[in-house]
Amino acid sequence: MIRVRYDKAFDAELAELSSADLKRVRKALTTLLLYFDGGPKPLGIGLRKLRGSSWEIRAGLDLRVLFKLEGDVATFALVGSHDDVRRALARQ
Protein backbone atom coordinates (compact mmCIF):
# COMPACT_ATOMS: atom_id res chain seq x y z
CA MET A 1 0.00 0.00 0.00
CA ILE A 2 1.37 3.39 -1.00
CA ARG A 3 1.20 6.28 1.43
CA VAL A 4 0.58 9.69 -0.11
CA ARG A 5 1.94 13.08 0.89
CA TYR A 6 1.37 16.48 -0.67
CA ASP A 7 3.92 19.28 -0.46
CA LYS A 8 2.56 22.67 0.63
CA ALA A 9 3.59 24.09 -2.75
CA PHE A 10 1.54 21.38 -4.48
CA ASP A 11 -1.54 22.35 -2.48
CA ALA A 12 -1.01 26.03 -3.37
CA GLU A 13 -0.62 25.19 -7.06
CA LEU A 14 -3.83 23.15 -7.00
CA ALA A 15 -5.68 26.11 -5.50
CA GLU A 16 -4.65 28.27 -8.46
CA LEU A 17 -5.92 25.89 -11.16
CA SER A 18 -9.09 26.47 -13.13
CA SER A 19 -11.94 24.12 -12.28
CA ALA A 20 -11.39 22.24 -15.57
CA ASP A 21 -7.66 21.74 -14.88
CA LEU A 22 -8.35 20.74 -11.28
CA LYS A 23 -10.78 18.10 -12.54
CA ARG A 24 -8.10 16.75 -14.92
CA VAL A 25 -5.51 16.59 -12.13
CA ARG A 26 -7.90 14.79 -9.79
CA LYS A 27 -8.75 12.25 -12.50
CA ALA A 28 -5.04 11.60 -13.22
CA LEU A 29 -4.25 11.24 -9.50
CA THR A 30 -7.19 8.87 -9.00
CA THR A 31 -6.00 6.73 -11.91
CA LEU A 32 -2.47 6.66 -10.51
CA LEU A 33 -3.56 5.83 -6.97
CA LEU A 34 -5.78 3.00 -8.23
CA TYR A 35 -2.72 1.61 -10.02
CA PHE A 36 -0.69 1.87 -6.81
CA ASP A 37 -3.45 -0.11 -5.10
CA GLY A 38 -3.06 -2.99 -7.56
CA GLY A 39 -5.31 -1.74 -10.34
CA PRO A 40 -4.56 -1.90 -14.06
CA LYS A 41 -1.61 -0.12 -15.61
CA PRO A 42 -2.70 3.48 -16.12
CA LEU A 43 -3.20 4.42 -19.75
CA GLY A 44 -3.56 7.98 -20.91
CA ILE A 45 -1.72 9.67 -18.05
CA GLY A 46 1.76 9.05 -19.43
CA LEU A 47 3.31 7.69 -16.25
CA ARG A 48 7.02 8.21 -16.76
CA LYS A 49 10.10 7.86 -14.58
CA LEU A 50 12.30 10.91 -14.95
CA ARG A 51 15.41 10.44 -12.83
CA GLY A 52 16.21 9.14 -9.40
CA SER A 53 12.96 8.86 -7.49
CA SER A 54 11.15 11.51 -9.61
CA TRP A 55 8.15 10.57 -11.72
CA GLU A 56 5.64 12.48 -13.82
CA ILE A 57 2.10 11.97 -15.01
CA ARG A 58 0.06 13.97 -17.51
CA ALA A 59 -3.20 15.61 -16.51
CA GLY A 60 -3.61 17.20 -19.93
CA LEU A 61 -1.59 18.21 -22.96
CA ASP A 62 0.13 21.03 -21.09
CA LEU A 63 -0.41 20.01 -17.47
CA ARG A 64 1.95 17.72 -15.56
CA VAL A 65 2.17 16.37 -12.03
CA LEU A 66 5.62 15.72 -10.58
CA PHE A 67 6.02 13.32 -7.68
CA LYS A 68 8.71 11.37 -5.89
CA LEU A 69 8.29 7.69 -5.18
CA GLU A 70 10.51 6.58 -2.32
CA GLY A 71 9.76 3.15 -0.95
CA ASP A 72 6.07 3.07 -0.14
CA VAL A 73 5.65 6.88 -0.04
CA ALA A 74 4.54 9.01 -2.99
CA THR A 75 5.12 12.72 -2.41
CA PHE A 76 3.34 15.00 -4.87
CA ALA A 77 5.52 18.05 -5.36
CA LEU A 78 4.38 20.08 -8.36
CA VAL A 79 1.55 20.63 -10.77
CA GLY A 80 2.44 22.73 -13.79
CA SER A 81 3.73 22.74 -17.34
CA HIS A 82 6.41 20.57 -18.87
CA ASP A 83 8.82 23.50 -18.46
CA ASP A 84 7.90 23.80 -14.76
CA VAL A 85 8.80 20.12 -14.29
CA ARG A 86 12.09 20.60 -16.13
CA ARG A 87 12.99 23.60 -13.91
CA ALA A 88 12.08 21.68 -10.75
CA LEU A 89 14.31 18.79 -11.78
CA ALA A 90 17.18 21.18 -12.50
CA ARG A 91 16.94 22.50 -8.93
CA GLN A 92 17.25 19.02 -7.42
N, C-alpha and C positions, 0 to 999 in steps of 0.2 A: 504494500500500500504506500503510495506516495503522499508525503505531507507537502502542503502548499504554503508558501509565504509570499507576501506582496510588499515590495519596497514602498516607502512613503512617496517617492517620486512617481512610481507606477500609479498609485492611487490618485495623485494630483493630475497626471496625464490623462487618466480615464475621465476625471471630472471635466476636463476641457474638451472632450470629444463631442461631436454632434450626436444626436440620438441614433442616427443611422449607423455611424461608425461604432458607437458603443454596442449596438446590437450585433454588428459583425464580430467585434472582439469577444463578446460573451459567447457567441456561437462557436468561434474558433477555440476558445478556452474550454468550453464544455466538451467539444469533440476530443481535444487533447486529454482532458482529465478522464474521459471515458476510456480512452486508449490506455492510460496509465493504470486504470482499474481492471485491465484485462480485456477490454473491448477490441473491436477490429482496428486494423491499421488505419490511421486517419488519412483519408483522401481529400484533396482539395485545400488543405491548409498548408501544404508545402513544408512539412516538418523537416528541418535541416540542421545538422550539427555544423557549427561554425568553427570554433577552435576551443581547445581545452574543455571546460564544462559548459560552454555557451551554446545555446540552441536558439532557433528562430522558427516562428510559424507565421503564416500569412493570414491576415484578417480581411484582406481586400487587395486590389492591385497595388495600391500605394500605402498600405497600412501593415506594419509588422509588429510582432510581439517578441521581445528578447527575454530569454530566461536562462537561468543556470540550473543544471541538474547535477547535484552532488549527492551521491548515495541515494537515499530515499527522500530527498528534499528538493522540490522545485521552487526556485525563487524567481518570481516575475519581476523584472527590473525596468523594462521600458516598453512603451507603446509609441510608435512613431513611424517615420518613413524609412526606406532602405538606407538613405544617407544618415539618418539618426542612429541606426543600428551600427553602421560603419564607424561613425564618430565614437560611439560608446565602446566599441571593441578596441579602437585605437588608444583610448584612455586606460585600458586595462593593463 
